[in-house]
Amino acid sequence: MRIPWLILTVFSLIFPFFSHEALAYFSTMDTGEVLDSGHYRVLAEPQFISNPSGFNFTGGMDAPLTESMNIRALLGVGSVNFHSALLLKWIPFPDFDQQPAIGLITGIGWARYDSESYLSFRGGPIISKKFETDIGLITPYVATPFAVVSGPGDNTFPFFLEAGGEWRPEGLENLRFLTEIGLNLNEAFNYVSFGVLLYFDEEKGIEFK
């Protein structure tokens, strides 16, 4: 479990330097899958936003904490100048038989936008279900994150409806591809995100297969 502590240490060093609605701009880009001990993954995500139109790019890393919890650290740049977050995913009801995975993603973010700093708190449910298909494993998911964003002189309360899917192509073990659409329900924006997840573990390291 050395890597989760490394994530926390690195994040604590860069957190103060890292946009408006910081965490609210973050997509979910995740399912109800929880990583096994000693297994990790990295995320690369381009995001196209509207109203106002723009582009963000976010990178992240996931690590296991317990049998039902993952931790995720995120950093990004783009239309929202710099953004960062530390998120906790808790899945008390795993994907099993006919039951979908059901849980909660919550966390804190810090960002800068137009030379102003914003502190954000986020929480919301997530539900997903795996399906074996002829083209590989497909996992659709839905999340409804709500955020409280504290900025200079005011607070906002962004609320999203997010729906997406993760695809693991047949024959690939360590690569996953994601697509997600986010809809503005309150003080937010609409967006489309694409992502790539690369899995690795402490024993084998990074293998592109």
C-alpha positions in Angstrom: 0.0 0.0 0.0 2.9 2.4 -0.6 1.4 4.1 -3.7 -1.7 5.4 -2.0 0.5 7.2 0.6 2.6 8.5 -2.3 -0.5 9.9 -4.0 -1.5 11.7 -0.8 2.0 13.1 -0.2 2.4 14.4 -3.8 -1.1 15.8 -3.8 -0.6 17.6 -0.5 2.5 19.3 -1.9 0.8 20.6 -5.1 -2.7 21.1 -3.8 -2.2 24.8 -2.7 -1.1 25.8 -6.2 -3.9 24.4 -8.1 -10.9 25.9 -12.3 -14.1 28.5 -11.3 -16.3 25.6 -10.0 -13.1 23.6 -9.8 -14.4 20.2 -8.7 -17.8 20.8 -10.3 -16.0 20.8 -13.6 -14.7 17.3 -13.0 -16.5 14.4 -14.7 -17.0 11.0 -13.0 -15.1 8.8 -15.6 -15.5 5.8 -13.4 -17.6 2.7 -12.6 -18.4 0.7 -9.5 -15.3 -1.4 -10.0 -12.9 -1.4 -7.0 -9.2 -2.2 -7.5 -7.7 -5.2 -5.8 -4.8 -4.7 -3.3 -1.5 -4.0 -5.2 -3.3 -2.9 -8.4 -3.5 0.6 -9.7 -4.5 2.6 -12.8 -3.9 5.9 -14.5 -6.4 8.0 -16.4 -6.1 10.5 -19.3 -9.2 12.5 -20.1 -9.9 15.2 -22.7 -13.2 17.1 -21.9 -15.2 19.3 -24.3 -17.5 21.7 -22.5 -20.2 24.1 -23.5 -21.7 27.3 -22.2 -19.1 28.7 -22.4 -17.4 26.5 -24.9 -13.9 25.2 -24.0 -11.6 22.3 -23.4 -10.0 20.7 -20.3 -7.5 17.9 -20.0 -7.3 15.9 -16.8 -4.9 13.2 -15.7 -5.3 11.0 -12.6 -4.3 7.9 -10.7 -6.4 5.4 -8.8 -5.3 3.2 -5.9 -7.1 0.8 -3.5 -7.7 1.6 0.1 -9.9 -1.2 1.3 -12.0 -4.0 -0.3 -14.7 -1.5 -1.0 -12.8 1.8 -1.4 -10.6 3.5 -4.0 -8.8 6.8 -3.8 -8.3 9.0 -6.9 -6.0 12.0 -7.4 -6.6 14.4 -10.3 -4.8 17.3 -11.9 -5.9 19.2 -15.0 -5.5 22.3 -17.2 -7.5 24.0 -19.9 -10.4 26.5 -20.0 -10.5 26.1 -16.2 -6.9 27.2 -15.8 -5.7 24.6 -13.2 -7.8 22.1 -11.3 -7.1 19.4 -8.9 -9.1 17.0 -6.7 -8.8 14.1 -4.3 -11.7 11.7 -4.4 -12.9 8.7 -2.4 -15.0 6.0 -4.1 -17.0 3.7 -1.7 -18.9 0.8 -3.2 -20.7 -1.1 -0.4 -22.8 -3.0 -2.9 -20.5 -4.6 -5.6 -21.5 -5.7 -9.1 -22.6 -9.3 -8.5 -25.0 -11.6 -10.4 -28.0 -9.5 -11.3 -27.1 -6.7 -8.8 -25.4 -3.6 -10.1 -22.6 -1.9 -8.3 -24.0 0.9 -6.1 -21.9 3.4 -4.2 -20.8 7.0 -3.5 -18.0 9.2 -4.8 -17.1 12.2 -2.7 -14.1 14.5 -2.4 -12.5 17.9 -2.3 -11.0 20.1 -5.0 -8.9 23.3 -5.4 -8.6 25.3 -8.5 -7.7 28.6 -10.1 -9.8 30.4 -12.7 -9.1 34.0 -13.9 -6.5 34.5 -11.1 -9.1 33.5 -8.5 -9.0 30.5 -6.2 -12.0 28.2 -5.6 -12.5 25.4 -3.0 -15.0 22.7 -3.9 -16.7 19.8 -2.1 -18.4 17.1 -4.0 -20.6 14.0 -3.4 -23.0 11.9 -5.2 -24.1 8.3 -6.0 -22.9 6.1 -8.8 -24.4 2.9 -10.2 -22.9 0.6 -12.9 -23.3 -2.9 -14.3 -20.9 -5.1 -16.4 -22.0 -6.8 -19.6 -20.0 -9.4 -21.5 -20.4 -8.8 -25.3 -18.9 -10.0 -28.5 -16.6 -7.0 -28.6 -15.5 -7.2 -25.0 -16.6 -6.1 -21.5 -18.9 -3.0 -21.5 -19.8 -1.3 -18.2 -22.4 1.5 -18.5 -22.8 3.8 -15.5 -24.8 6.8 -14.2 -23.8 9.3 -11.6 -25.4 12.5 -10.1 -22.7 14.5 -8.5 -23.6 17.6 -6.5 -20.9 20.2 -5.5 -20.6 23.2 -3.2 -18.1 25.7 -4.6 -16.7 28.5 -2.5 -15.1 31.4 -4.4 -14.4 35.1 -3.9 -17.6 36.7 -2.6 -20.1 33.9 -3.4 -21.0 30.2 -3.3 -22.4 28.1 -6.2 -24.1 24.7 -6.1 -23.4 22.8 -9.4 -25.4 19.7 -10.0 -24.9 17.2 -12.9 -26.5 14.2 -14.5 -23.7 12.1 -15.9 -24.0 8.9 -18.0 -21.2 7.0 -19.6 -19.6 3.7 -20.4 -16.3 1.8 -20.1 -15.2 -0.6 -22.7 -12.5 -3.3 -22.3 -11.9 -4.7 -25.8 -11.7 -8.4 -26.3 -8.1 -9.6 -25.8 -7.0 -6.6 -23.8 -6.5 -6.9 -20.0 -5.0 -3.6 -19.0 -6.6 -1.0 -21.3 -10.1 0.5 -20.9 -11.8 3.3 -22.9 -14.5 5.6 -21.6 -17.0 8.0 -23.0 -19.2 10.2 -20.8 -21.9 12.9 -21.3 -22.6 15.4 -18.5 -25.8 17.4 -18.4 -26.2 20.7 -16.5 -29.0 20.4 -13.8 -28.0 23.5 -11.9 -25.2 26.2 -12.1 -23.0 23.9 -14.2 -22.4 23.2 -17.9 -22.9 20.4 -20.5 -19.9 18.4 -21.6 -18.6 15.3 -23.4 -15.5 13.5 -22.1 -13.3 10.7 -23.5 -10.8 8.7 -21.5 -8.2 6.0 -21.5 -7.5 3.9 -18.4 -4.2 1.9 -18.1 -4.1 -0.7 -15.3 -0.9 -2.0 -13.7 0.2 -3.7 -10.5 3.2 -3.8 -8.2 4.4 -7.2 -9.4 4.3 -6.8 -13.2 4.4 -3.0 -13.6 3.0 -1.4 -16.7 2.1 -3.7 -19.5 0.3 -2.4 -22.7 -1.9 -5.4 -23.5 
